[in-house]
């Protein structure tokens, strides 16, 4: 472990000690930069995501291979993680969506479950452990890191003796560290954002939510509350991420103690509501939580014995920084924007942003040019990515008006996730082939101008997403009713030639999705006979056989 040295002039100081800065620090240090990671007060208090999806894992794989940090690949393969992380974190075998109506027991016909294919091993990262491990990983590759008794107080950029920008970081231990460039990921109390215009008075995001989070003990698994015979095709709900949805909000559960090796029996519980609804609830977060869940009989039973470890409340979780970069600094990840934690957006976005900023920082240092223009592309991508994911989260809130619309919305979301995962993998493998031929070319995974889908994807996917978002916007505006919008989306899915028929995404009744061997064989036949050529190129051996070929990754 390298101790921070106030006499050292670091290349990059990363403000905040968590998953994103740990990954970025490991990547930059591995590529030869002198890196300092500075712990921040928000590391302990900022609400952070604790779920992944297969697409998240593919971004981890890209980071590992592009920047030669193999440990990052383990973030995408739960069995490869250090034993301590596995014991504290949970497995994720499915994504469950259960729609609830006030005063009524749950109707099994209003449930959806997407089971994770066998070649994937998704998980619920227990963030205190994972954040610490990520920072230690950066240290392993040569970064220095401050401890919690020497955490961030302030940071600024001032001219050095030659008039060039020079970063300064003041810590609670009485130190002032120096760095050529500052990456601020401290979160809500970001010093560089505060010094450069602060947050936007009105966040540049459509979605608005109040979020209450806690880790709880003794949350009863949903499958123990209901008659399992009424959910005949569903796997155990608690073995995956469970989303309880209702008009106006949702409740997300990620269990950490859902596998035999776990030593952590808590569950991550996140309640998201319209901020106006929070104003009508008790000020005590526990009382507010139970006021909401007690409206739904099954949720009331699920939490009647639950004991919260602690509560965190964000009356408005959305925020965006007025400026995100300038001379010698870049506001990154949680300092640039925050949004709802729904649908694994937080962890996924962190990994995507590490990739884009590392792709800018490493050549900038190699060229000796750290001018703001070198980071304009990364800043624009960060903004576009936030806007893209905001549209999904806001769309989900609209879809909660009616199960039929939620059912349709969830199919398009899963289609995007499947094809994004396959497309990014294909792009990464194309880069690997180019490298094997002696020609390094990362352009297939740097199409940041495309925004949220920053790589080549099958024709029709972007248009189908746009069509779905348009129908959701019409529902919000009162121009069409939710059932009509759902019919339109299902109709689109039935006729789109790039959607594999075996997924049955156009069938509202096909609510339990499991990629079985017969379906894999059907996929092979469809690919060989009818699939569009740009879909055909996405298929790799492990996608079809359910056998992970790690060498191909």
C-alpha positions as CSV (number, residue, x, y, z in Angstrom):
1,X,0.0,0.0,0.0
2,X,1.3,3.4,-1.0
3,X,0.7,6.1,1.6
4,X,-0.3,9.6,0.3
5,X,2.6,12.0,0.2
6,X,1.9,15.8,0.4
7,X,5.3,16.5,-1.2
8,X,4.3,14.4,-4.3
9,X,2.8,16.0,-7.3
10,X,0.3,13.4,-8.5
11,X,-1.0,13.3,-12.1
12,X,-4.6,12.7,-11.0
13,X,-6.4,13.1,-7.7
14,X,-9.7,11.4,-7.5
15,X,-12.1,12.9,-5.0
16,X,-14.3,10.2,-3.3
17,X,-13.4,6.7,-2.4
18,X,-16.0,4.3,-3.8
19,X,-16.6,1.9,-6.7
20,X,-16.3,4.4,-9.5
21,X,-13.1,6.1,-8.3
22,X,-11.6,2.8,-7.3
23,X,-12.1,1.4,-10.8
24,X,-10.9,4.6,-12.4
25,X,-7.9,4.7,-10.1
26,X,-6.9,1.1,-10.9
27,X,-7.2,1.8,-14.6
28,X,-5.1,5.0,-14.5
29,X,-2.5,3.6,-12.2
30,X,-2.2,0.5,-14.3
31,X,-1.5,2.7,-17.3
32,X,1.3,4.4,-15.6
33,X,-0.3,7.6,-14.1
34,X,0.5,8.7,-10.5
35,X,-2.9,8.6,-8.8
36,X,-4.3,9.7,-5.5
37,X,-7.7,8.6,-4.2
38,X,-9.1,10.9,-1.5
39,X,-11.8,9.6,0.8
40,X,-14.9,11.9,1.1
41,X,-17.7,12.3,3.7
42,X,-20.2,11.3,1.0
43,X,-18.7,7.9,0.6
44,X,-20.5,6.9,3.8
45,X,-23.8,8.7,3.2
46,X,-24.4,8.9,-0.6
47,X,-27.2,6.5,-1.7
48,X,-25.6,4.0,-4.1
49,X,-26.9,1.2,-6.3
50,X,-26.5,-2.4,-5.3
51,X,-27.7,-4.4,-8.4
52,X,-26.2,-5.4,-11.8
53,X,-27.6,-6.8,-15.0
54,X,-25.8,-8.8,-17.8
55,X,-25.0,-5.6,-19.7
56,X,-23.3,-4.2,-16.6
57,X,-21.0,-7.2,-16.6
58,X,-20.1,-6.7,-20.2
59,X,-18.9,-3.1,-19.4
60,X,-16.8,-4.6,-16.6
61,X,-15.3,-7.1,-19.1
62,X,-14.4,-4.2,-21.4
63,X,-12.7,-2.3,-18.7
64,X,-10.7,-5.3,-17.7
65,X,-9.5,-6.1,-21.2
66,X,-9.0,-2.7,-22.6
67,X,-7.0,-1.3,-19.6
68,X,-5.4,-4.6,-18.5
69,X,-6.9,-4.8,-15.0
70,X,-8.1,-8.4,-14.9
71,X,-9.7,-8.0,-11.5
72,X,-12.4,-5.8,-13.0
73,X,-13.6,-8.8,-15.0
74,X,-14.5,-10.5,-11.7
75,X,-17.1,-7.7,-11.1
76,X,-18.9,-9.3,-14.0
77,X,-18.5,-12.9,-12.8
78,X,-19.6,-13.5,-9.2
79,X,-17.8,-16.8,-8.7
80,X,-14.5,-15.1,-9.5
81,X,-14.8,-12.4,-6.9
82,X,-12.7,-12.6,-3.7
83,X,-14.4,-14.8,-1.1
84,X,-15.0,-11.9,1.3
85,X,-17.0,-10.0,-1.3
86,X,-19.0,-13.0,-2.2
87,X,-19.9,-13.7,1.5
88,X,-21.1,-10.1,1.9
89,X,-23.0,-9.8,-1.4
90,X,-26.0,-11.5,-2.9
91,X,-26.6,-13.4,-6.1
92,X,-29.0,-12.3,-8.8
93,X,-30.7,-15.1,-10.7
94,X,-33.6,-13.1,-12.0
95,X,-35.3,-9.7,-12.3
96,X,-38.8,-9.8,-10.9
97,X,-41.6,-7.3,-11.4
98,X,-44.7,-7.6,-9.2
99,X,-47.5,-5.1,-9.7
100,X,-49.6,-4.2,-6.7
101,X,-53.0,-2.5,-6.2
102,X,-53.9,-0.8,-2.9
103,X,-56.0,-3.0,-0.6
104,X,-55.7,-6.1,-2.7
105,X,-53.5,-9.2,-2.4
106,X,-51.2,-9.7,-5.3
107,X,-52.6,-11.2,-8.5
108,X,-50.1,-13.7,-10.1
109,X,-51.3,-12.6,-13.5
110,X,-49.7,-9.2,-12.8
111,X,-46.1,-10.5,-12.4
112,X,-43.1,-10.7,-14.7
113,X,-39.9,-12.5,-14.2
114,X,-36.8,-12.5,-16.4
115,X,-34.4,-15.3,-15.4
116,X,-30.7,-14.5,-16.0
117,X,-29.1,-16.9,-18.6
118,X,-26.7,-19.5,-17.4
119,X,-23.6,-17.9,-18.9
120,X,-24.2,-14.8,-16.6
121,X,-23.6,-14.6,-12.9
122,X,-25.1,-11.3,-11.8
123,X,-25.1,-10.1,-8.2
124,X,-26.1,-7.6,-5.5
125,X,-22.9,-5.8,-4.6
126,X,-22.8,-4.9,-0.9
127,X,-21.4,-1.4,-1.4
128,X,-19.5,-0.9,1.8
129,X,-17.4,-4.0,1.1
130,X,-17.2,-3.4,-2.7
131,X,-16.3,0.3,-2.4
132,X,-13.4,-0.6,-0.1
133,X,-12.2,-3.4,-2.3
134,X,-12.3,-1.1,-5.4
135,X,-10.1,1.4,-3.7
136,X,-7.7,-1.3,-2.5
137,X,-7.5,-2.5,-6.1
138,X,-6.4,1.0,-7.1
139,X,-3.7,0.8,-4.4
140,X,-2.6,-2.6,-5.7
141,X,-1.8,-1.0,-9.0
142,X,0.2,1.8,-7.4
143,X,-2.4,4.5,-6.5
144,X,-2.1,6.2,-3.1
145,X,-5.3,6.5,-1.0
146,X,-6.2,8.5,2.1
147,X,-8.0,6.9,5.0
148,X,-11.3,8.1,6.6
149,X,-9.3,10.2,9.1
150,X,-7.8,12.1,6.3
151,X,-10.8,12.8,4.1
152,X,-11.7,15.6,1.7
153,X,-12.4,19.1,3.0
154,X,-12.0,21.2,-0.1
155,X,-10.4,21.2,-3.5
156,X,-9.6,23.9,-6.1
157,X,-7.4,24.7,-9.1
158,X,-4.9,27.5,-9.1
159,X,-2.1,28.6,-11.4
160,X,1.3,27.0,-10.7
161,X,4.6,28.9,-11.1
162,X,4.3,28.8,-14.9
163,X,0.6,29.8,-15.1
164,X,-0.6,26.3,-15.8
165,X,-3.6,25.0,-13.8
166,X,-2.6,23.0,-10.7
167,X,-5.0,21.1,-8.5
168,X,-5.0,21.3,-4.7
169,X,-6.9,19.0,-2.3
170,X,-7.3,19.9,1.4
171,X,-8.0,17.1,3.8
172,X,-9.2,16.8,7.4
173,X,-5.8,15.5,8.5
174,X,-4.3,19.0,7.8
175,X,-2.7,18.0,4.5
176,X,-2.8,19.8,1.1
177,X,-2.1,17.4,-1.8
178,X,-1.1,18.5,-5.3
179,X,-2.2,17.0,-8.6
180,X,-2.1,18.1,-12.2
181,X,-5.7,17.2,-12.7
182,X,-8.7,16.7,-10.4
183,X,-11.6,14.3,-10.9
184,X,-14.4,15.2,-8.5
185,X,-16.7,12.3,-7.6
186,X,-17.3,13.4,-4.1
187,X,-21.1,13.6,-4.6
188,X,-23.6,16.0,-3.3
189,X,-21.1,18.2,-1.5
190,X,-18.7,18.3,-4.5
191,X,-16.2,21.1,-3.9
192,X,-15.4,21.7,-7.5
193,X,-19.0,21.8,-8.5
194,X,-19.7,24.3,-5.7
195,X,-16.8,26.5,-6.9
196,X,-18.0,26.4,-10.5
197,X,-21.7,27.4,-10.4
198,X,-23.1,24.7,-8.1
199,X,-26.0,22.5,-9.0
200,X,-28.7,23.5,-11.5
201,X,-31.6,25.1,-9.7
202,X,-33.9,22.7,-11.6
203,X,-32.2,19.4,-12.6
204,X,-31.8,18.8,-16.3
205,X,-33.7,15.5,-15.9
206,X,-37.4,14.7,-16.5
207,X,-37.8,12.2,-13.7
208,X,-38.4,13.3,-10.1
209,X,-38.4,11.0,-7.1
210,X,-38.0,11.0,-3.4
211,X,-36.0,8.0,-2.3
212,X,-35.9,6.2,1.1
213,X,-33.3,3.5,1.4
214,X,-32.3,1.1,4.2
215,X,-30.7,-2.2,4.8
216,X,-33.1,-4.4,6.7
217,X,-32.9,-7.7,8.5
218,X,-35.7,-10.3,8.6
219,X,-37.4,-9.3,5.4
220,X,-39.6,-12.3,4.5
221,X,-38.9,-13.7,1.0
222,X,-41.9,-13.1,-1.2
223,X,-42.2,-16.7,-2.1
224,X,-42.9,-17.5,1.5
225,X,-45.8,-15.2,1.6
226,X,-47.8,-16.5,-1.3
227,X,-49.0,-19.8,-2.7
228,X,-46.2,-20.9,-4.9
229,X,-48.6,-23.0,-7.0
230,X,-50.1,-19.8,-8.2
231,X,-46.8,-18.8,-9.8
232,X,-46.0,-22.2,-11.4
233,X,-43.2,-21.1,-13.8
234,X,-41.5,-18.6,-11.5
235,X,-38.2,-19.3,-9.8
236,X,-37.6,-18.1,-6.2
237,X,-38.2,-14.4,-6.3
238,X,-35.6,-13.7,-3.5
239,X,-32.8,-15.2,-5.6
240,X,-33.0,-12.1,-7.7
241,X,-33.8,-8.4,-7.6
242,X,-37.4,-7.9,-6.8
243,X,-39.4,-4.9,-7.9
244,X,-42.7,-4.2,-6.3
245,X,-44.5,-1.7,-8.4
246,X,-47.6,0.4,-7.9
247,X,-49.1,3.5,-9.3
248,X,-46.8,6.4,-8.4
249,X,-43.7,4.4,-7.4
250,X,-41.8,1.2,-6.7
251,X,-40.0,-0.7,-4.0
252,X,-36.8,-2.5,-5.0
253,X,-35.3,-5.4,-2.9
254,X,-31.8,-6.9,-3.3
255,X,-31.1,-9.6,-0.8
256,X,-27.5,-10.2,0.2
257,X,-28.1,-13.4,2.1
258,X,-29.7,-15.4,-0.7
259,X,-27.0,-18.0,-1.2
260,X,-25.4,-20.6,0.9
261,X,-22.0,-18.9,1.3
262,X,-23.4,-15.6,2.5
263,X,-22.6,-14.2,5.9
264,X,-24.8,-11.1,5.4
265,X,-28.4,-11.6,6.1
266,X,-29.6,-8.1,5.3
267,X,-31.6,-6.9,2.3
268,X,-31.2,-3.6,0.4
269,X,-34.5,-1.9,0.4
270,X,-35.2,1.2,-1.8
271,X,-38.5,3.0,-2.0
272,X,-39.0,5.5,-4.8
273,X,-42.0,7.9,-4.8
274,X,-43.2,11.0,-6.5
275,X,-41.7,13.8,-4.2
276,X,-45.2,15.2,-3.8
277,X,-46.3,11.9,-2.2
278,X,-43.5,12.1,0.3
279,X,-44.8,15.5,1.6
280,X,-48.0,13.8,2.7
281,X,-46.2,11.1,4.7
282,X,-44.9,11.2,8.3
283,X,-41.5,12.9,8.7
284,X,-40.0,9.8,10.4
285,X,-38.6,7.6,7.5
286,X,-39.7,4.3,9.1
287,X,-43.2,5.5,9.6
288,X,-43.3,6.9,6.1
289,X,-42.1,3.6,4.7
290,X,-44.8,1.6,6.5
291,X,-47.5,4.1,5.6
292,X,-46.8,3.2,2.0
293,X,-46.2,-0.5,2.2
294,X,-49.1,-1.1,4.5
295,X,-51.5,-0.1,1.7
296,X,-50.7,-3.4,0.0
297,X,-51.5,-6.5,2.0
298,X,-48.7,-8.7,0.8
299,X,-46.1,-6.0,1.3
300,X,-47.4,-5.3,4.8
301,X,-46.8,-9.0,5.6
302,X,-43.4,-9.0,4.0
303,X,-42.1,-6.2,6.2
304,X,-44.0,-6.8,9.4
305,X,-41.0,-8.3,11.1
306,X,-38.3,-6.4,9.2
307,X,-35.8,-4.4,11.2
308,X,-34.0,-1.5,9.5
309,X,-30.3,-1.0,10.2
310,X,-30.4,2.6,9.1
311,X,-32.4,5.0,6.9
312,X,-31.3,7.4,4.3
313,X,-33.8,9.9,2.8
314,X,-33.4,12.0,-0.3
315,X,-36.5,14.2,-0.6
316,X,-35.4,14.9,-4.2
317,X,-32.6,12.5,-5.4
318,X,-32.3,14.2,-8.8
319,X,-29.5,16.7,-9.3
320,X,-27.3,17.9,-12.1
321,X,-24.2,20.1,-12.0
322,X,-24.3,23.5,-13.8
323,X,-20.7,22.8,-15.1
324,X,-18.9,19.5,-15.3
325,X,-15.4,20.4,-16.5
326,X,-12.9,23.2,-16.8
327,X,-9.2,24.0,-16.6
328,X,-7.7,21.1,-14.6
329,X,-10.9,19.5,-13.4
330,X,-13.7,17.2,-14.3
331,X,-17.0,16.5,-12.3
332,X,-17.5,12.8,-12.6
333,X,-20.3,10.3,-11.9
334,X,-22.2,11.2,-8.7
335,X,-20.8,14.8,-8.7
336,X,-22.1,15.5,-12.2
337,X,-25.6,14.0,-11.9
338,X,-27.7,11.7,-9.7
339,X,-31.0,9.9,-10.5
340,X,-33.2,7.1,-9.2
341,X,-31.4,3.8,-8.6
342,X,-34.0,1.8,-10.4
343,X,-33.1,-0.9,-13.0
344,X,-29.4,-1.2,-12.0
345,X,-28.7,2.2,-13.5
346,X,-26.2,3.4,-10.8
347,X,-23.6,0.6,-11.0
348,X,-24.0,0.3,-14.8
349,X,-23.5,4.1,-15.4
350,X,-20.5,4.2,-13.1
351,X,-18.7,1.5,-15.2
352,X,-19.7,3.2,-18.5
353,X,-18.3,6.6,-17.3
354,X,-15.1,5.1,-16.0
355,X,-14.5,3.8,-19.6
356,X,-15.3,7.1,-21.3
357,X,-13.2,9.2,-18.9
358,X,-10.2,6.8,-18.9
359,X,-10.3,6.9,-22.7
360,X,-9.9,10.7,-22.5
361,X,-7.5,11.0,-19.6
362,X,-4.8,8.4,-20.7
363,X,-4.1,9.9,-24.2
364,X,-4.4,13.5,-22.8
365,X,-1.5,12.8,-20.3
366,X,0.4,10.9,-23.0
367,X,0.2,14.0,-25.3
368,X,0.8,16.5,-22.4
369,X,-2.4,18.3,-23.3
370,X,-4.9,18.6,-20.4
371,X,-6.9,21.5,-21.9
372,X,-10.7,21.5,-21.3
373,X,-11.3,20.7,-25.0
374,X,-9.7,17.2,-24.5
375,X,-12.6,16.4,-22.2
376,X,-15.5,17.9,-24.0
377,X,-16.4,14.6,-25.6
378,X,-16.4,12.8,-22.3
379,X,-18.5,15.5,-20.7
380,X,-21.0,15.5,-23.5
381,X,-21.3,11.7,-23.3
382,X,-21.8,11.8,-19.5
383,X,-24.7,14.3,-20.1
384,X,-26.2,12.2,-22.9
385,X,-25.9,9.0,-20.9
386,X,-27.7,10.6,-18.0
387,X,-30.5,11.9,-20.3
388,X,-30.9,8.4,-21.9
389,X,-31.2,6.6,-18.6
390,X,-33.5,9.3,-17.3
391,X,-35.9,8.6,-20.2
392,X,-36.0,4.9,-19.1
393,X,-36.6,5.7,-15.5
394,X,-39.2,8.3,-16.2
395,X,-40.8,5.9,-18.6
396,X,-41.0,3.3,-15.9
397,X,-42.9,5.7,-13.7
398,X,-45.4,6.3,-16.4
399,X,-45.7,2.6,-17.1
400,X,-46.7,2.1,-13.5
401,X,-50.1,3.6,-14.2
402,X,-51.3,0.2,-15.5
403,X,-49.9,-3.3,-15.5
404,X,-50.6,-3.7,-19.2
405,X,-48.3,-0.8,-20.0
406,X,-45.7,-2.0,-17.5
407,X,-45.8,-5.4,-19.1
408,X,-45.1,-3.9,-22.5
409,X,-42.5,-1.4,-21.2
410,X,-40.5,-4.2,-19.4
411,X,-40.2,-6.2,-22.7
412,X,-38.7,-3.3,-24.5
413,X,-36.3,-2.6,-21.6
414,X,-35.2,-6.3,-21.6
415,X,-34.8,-6.3,-25.3
416,X,-32.5,-3.3,-25.0
417,X,-30.5,-4.9,-22.3
418,X,-30.1,-8.2,-24.2
419,X,-29.1,-6.5,-27.4
420,X,-26.9,-3.9,-25.7
421,X,-25.0,-6.8,-23.9
422,X,-24.6,-8.7,-27.2
423,X,-23.6,-5.7,-29.2
424,X,-21.0,-4.4,-26.7
425,X,-19.5,-7.9,-26.5
426,X,-19.3,-8.1,-30.3
427,X,-17.7,-4.6,-30.4
428,X,-15.2,-5.7,-27.7
429,X,-14.3,-8.9,-29.5
430,X,-13.8,-6.9,-32.8
431,X,-11.3,-4.8,-30.9
432,X,-9.6,-8.0,-29.6
433,X,-9.3,-9.3,-33.2
434,X,-7.8,-6.0,-34.3
435,X,-5.2,-6.2,-31.5
436,X,-4.3,-9.8,-32.4
437,X,-3.5,-8.5,-35.9
438,X,-1.2,-5.9,-34.4
439,X,-3.6,-3.0,-35.0
440,X,-5.0,-1.5,-31.8
441,X,-8.4,0.0,-32.6
442,X,-10.9,0.8,-29.8
443,X,-13.2,2.9,-32.0
444,X,-16.0,0.3,-32.0
445,X,-16.4,0.9,-28.3
446,X,-15.9,4.7,-28.4
447,X,-18.9,5.8,-30.4
448,X,-19.8,8.2,-27.6
449,X,-21.6,10.5,-30.0
450,X,-24.4,7.9,-30.1
451,X,-25.3,8.6,-26.5
452,X,-26.8,5.7,-24.5
453,X,-26.2,3.1,-27.1
454,X,-22.5,3.9,-27.7
455,X,-21.7,1.0,-30.1
456,X,-23.2,-0.6,-33.2
457,X,-26.6,-2.2,-32.4
458,X,-29.0,-4.1,-34.6
459,X,-31.1,-1.9,-36.9
460,X,-34.5,-1.2,-35.5
461,X,-33.5,-1.2,-31.8
462,X,-33.1,2.6,-31.5
463,X,-36.3,3.2,-33.4
464,X,-38.3,0.7,-31.2
465,X,-37.0,2.4,-28.1
466,X,-38.0,5.8,-29.5
467,X,-41.4,4.5,-30.5
468,X,-42.0,3.2,-26.9
469,X,-40.9,6.5,-25.4
470,X,-43.2,8.4,-27.7
471,X,-46.2,6.2,-26.6
472,X,-45.2,6.8,-22.9
473,X,-45.0,10.5,-23.5
474,X,-48.5,10.4,-25.1
475,X,-49.8,8.7,-22.0
476,X,-48.3,11.3,-19.8
477,X,-49.9,14.0,-21.9
478,X,-53.3,12.3,-21.7
479,X,-53.4,11.8,-25.5
480,X,-53.8,8.0,-25.3
481,X,-54.7,5.6,-22.5
482,X,-52.2,3.2,-21.0
483,X,-53.9,0.1,-22.5
484,X,-53.8,1.5,-26.0
485,X,-50.1,2.4,-25.6
486,X,-49.4,-1.1,-24.4
487,X,-51.2,-2.6,-27.4
488,X,-49.1,-0.4,-29.8
489,X,-45.8,-1.4,-28.1
490,X,-46.7,-5.2,-28.2
491,X,-47.7,-4.8,-31.8
492,X,-44.4,-3.3,-32.7
493,X,-42.5,-6.1,-30.9
494,X,-44.5,-8.7,-32.8
495,X,-43.7,-7.2,-36.2
496,X,-40.1,-6.1,-35.8
497,X,-37.8,-8.4,-37.8
498,X,-34.8,-8.0,-35.4
499,X,-36.7,-9.3,-32.4
500,X,-36.2,-13.1,-32.1
501,X,-39.6,-14.7,-32.1
502,X,-38.6,-17.2,-29.5
503,X,-38.5,-14.4,-26.9
504,X,-42.3,-14.0,-27.4
505,X,-41.8,-10.4,-26.4
506,X,-44.9,-9.5,-28.4
507,X,-47.1,-11.8,-26.3
508,X,-48.5,-10.2,-23.2
509,X,-49.2,-13.6,-21.6
510,X,-45.5,-14.7,-21.8
511,X,-44.5,-13.2,-18.5
512,X,-41.9,-15.7,-17.3
513,X,-38.8,-15.6,-19.4
514,X,-36.2,-18.4,-19.2
515,X,-33.6,-19.0,-21.9
516,X,-33.7,-22.8,-21.9
517,X,-31.8,-25.2,-24.1
518,X,-34.7,-25.7,-26.5
519,X,-35.0,-21.9,-26.9
520,X,-31.2,-21.7,-27.6
521,X,-31.7,-24.3,-30.3
522,X,-34.6,-22.2,-31.7
523,X,-32.3,-19.2,-31.6
524,X,-29.7,-21.0,-33.7
525,X,-32.3,-22.0,-36.3
526,X,-33.7,-18.4,-36.4
527,X,-30.2,-17.0,-36.7
528,X,-29.3,-19.3,-39.6
529,X,-32.6,-18.8,-41.5
530,X,-34.3,-15.5,-40.8
531,X,-32.3,-13.2,-38.6
532,X,-31.1,-9.9,-40.0
533,X,-27.3,-10.0,-40.8
534,X,-26.5,-7.4,-38.2
535,X,-28.1,-9.6,-35.5
536,X,-26.4,-12.7,-36.8
537,X,-23.0,-11.3,-36.1
538,X,-23.8,-10.8,-32.4
539,X,-24.0,-14.5,-31.5
540,X,-21.0,-16.1,-29.7
541,X,-20.6,-19.6,-28.4
542,X,-21.4,-18.8,-24.8
543,X,-24.5,-16.8,-25.8
544,X,-25.9,-20.0,-27.5
545,X,-24.6,-22.9,-25.3
546,X,-24.9,-21.3,-21.8
547,X,-21.3,-22.4,-21.3
548,X,-19.0,-19.4,-20.4
549,X,-15.9,-19.4,-22.5
550,X,-13.8,-17.1,-20.5
551,X,-11.0,-17.0,-23.0
552,X,-13.5,-15.5,-25.5
553,X,-14.3,-12.8,-23.1
